[in-house]
Amino acid sequence: MKITKVELSSKELSKIVVEGMLEKKALDVVVLDLKKINQSIADYFVICSGNTVNQVDAISESIEEVVYKHIQENPWHKEGKDNKEWILMDYVNVVAHVFRKDRRDFYALEDLWGDAIVTKIDPDNDPNNIYNY
């Protein structure tokens, strides 16, 4: 049986990344829509935090597993797996950023991309509609 790769939009891929983050209880998940920003490097940044290096590592592994399960794709590029303070996973049009909480506060990506449309994902307050952005 031949397995074919699934094609999907960058928005759909960002939702899959969110799913991977939430499986490991990622904190403060936000999606930055960068599509309307001139010369942006991706369509979406999906950003979250973990409390410990172990949680940061687990979140990044979960993202990889969930994305691969859905579309049989690995990240085009990964960084930060050694120190586990900020792991970047580049899926070309969607970039996942998994921070240890103090590192996220220091780098403040949300502030650097102030023109982006920001969607905060809150599964506790709205578990059925966390992907409506």
Residue pairs with C-beta under 8 A, 6 or more apart in sequence:
3 72
5 71
5 72
5 73
6 70
6 71
6 72
8 70
8 71
10 35
10 42
10 43
10 44
10 93
10 94
11 43
11 44
11 133
13 44
13 67
13 71
13 91
13 93
13 94
14 31
14 43
14 44
14 46
14 94
15 131
16 66
16 67
16 70
16 71
17 46
17 63
17 66
17 67
17 91
17 94
17 96
18 29
18 31
18 46
18 121
18 130
18 131
19 66
20 59
20 62
20 63
20 64
20 65
20 66
20 67
20 96
21 29
21 46
21 48
21 59
21 62
21 63
21 96
21 98
22 29
22 121
22 123
22 130
23 62
23 66
24 50
24 55
24 58
24 59
24 61
24 62
25 55
26 48
26 49
26 50
26 59
26 98
27 48
27 49
27 50
27 51
27 101
28 47
28 48
28 49
28 104
28 120
29 46
29 47
29 48
29 120
29 121
30 46
30 47
30 48
30 110
30 118
30 119
30 120
30 121
31 44
31 45
31 46
31 47
31 118
31 119
31 121
31 133
32 44
32 45
32 46
32 47
32 109
32 110
32 113
32 116
32 117
32 118
33 43
33 44
33 116
33 117
33 118
33 119
33 133
34 40
34 41
34 42
34 43
34 44
34 45
34 113
34 116
35 43
35 44
36 115
36 117
37 113
37 115
37 116
40 113
41 95
42 90
42 92
42 93
42 94
42 95
43 93
43 94
44 93
44 94
44 95
45 94
45 95
45 96
45 97
45 109
45 113
45 116
46 94
46 95
46 96
46 97
47 96
47 97
47 99
47 104
47 109
47 110
48 59
48 97
48 98
48 99
49 98
49 99
49 100
49 101
49 104
50 56
50 58
50 59
50 98
50 99
50 100
50 101
51 100
51 101
52 100
53 83
53 84
53 85
53 100
54 84
56 84
56 85
56 87
56 98
56 99
56 100
57 81
57 84
57 87
59 87
59 98
60 78
60 81
60 87
60 89
60 96
60 98
63 89
63 96
63 98
64 74
64 75
64 89
67 73
67 74
67 75
67 91
68 74
73 91
75 89
75 90
75 91
75 96
76 90
76 91
76 92
77 88
77 89
77 90
78 87
78 88
78 89
78 90
79 86
79 87
79 88
80 86
80 87
80 88
81 87
84 100
85 99
85 100
85 103
86 97
86 98
86 99
86 100
86 103
86 104
86 107
87 96
87 97
87 98
88 95
88 96
88 97
88 98
89 95
89 96
89 98
97 109
99 107
110 116
110 118
119 133
121 130
122 130
123 130
